[in-house]
Amino acid sequence: MFRLDGRIALVTGGSRGIGRACCEALAAQGATIVINYVKGEDAARQLASAITEKGGKADVAGFDVADSKAVDASVEEIIKRHRKVDILIANAGIAIDGLLLRLKDEDLDKLWTTNVRGAIACARATSRSMMRGRWGRVVFLSSVVAELGNAGQTAYAATKAALIGATKSIAREYASRNVTANVVAPGFIDTDMTAGMTPEQREQLTKVVPLGRTGSVSDVAAACVYLASEEAGYVTGHVLRVNGGMYV
């Protein structure tokens, strides 16, 4: 089940963390992976080499999702090389935390441009190929805070909540072309972004997780593989929560 042979998958922010795990998991199921990066070219190329050494297929594409023109040009180039894009895992994003009273306009703009406009730009660019092929999978990476909220993350939560609304609209627009759109909303996942937390902070967070532990990037990647698969063809406009029960 969940084989992706012959499918071309673009994973934004694919050189590390959840994005890297998604690349590895999709490749293991037979997809050809296009690893997007902004600054992590070496990491992206090392990952591509690791995938090919295991018998998989991988390519790299350097562009900033916050630059819509770069997105369009890069996706066009990917389609020239691989003839199509079947799967988009819109994982690229940034986090800038701060209490509402201290929130700066420039921080809000950065979050919105990358997390929301960037994801939508990638969906817009890749969906043309999906519609032509009458098959496609769009998966946006949101967050548990989009539905639960969190003090000090007003702007970040707003951007992640916006992705849910966008996904539901995309699901309705493209359903007739057999293109699905879904959201994966991770909870507290062990990544580079959480590595700097103190043991005390980690302990406090895990107390609010009913399963009593943090999640792994492979937990999130498995959800993305499912939503990218043929078996998930009747699932669209859905929020798949990978949060250990933090929000149910």
Secondary structure, DSSP 8 states (H G I E B T S, - for coil): ----TT-EEEETTTTSHHHHHHHHHHHHTT-EEEEEESS-HHHHHHHHHHHHHTT-EEEEEE--TT-HHHHHHHHHHHHHHHS---EEEE-------B-GGG--HHHHHHHIIIIIIHHHHHHHHHHHHHHHHT-EEEEEE--THHHH--TTBHHHHHHHHHHHHHHHHHHHHHGGGTEEEEEEEE-SB-STTTTT--HHHHHHHHTT-TTSS-B-HHHHHHHHHHHHSGGGTT--S-EEEESTTS--
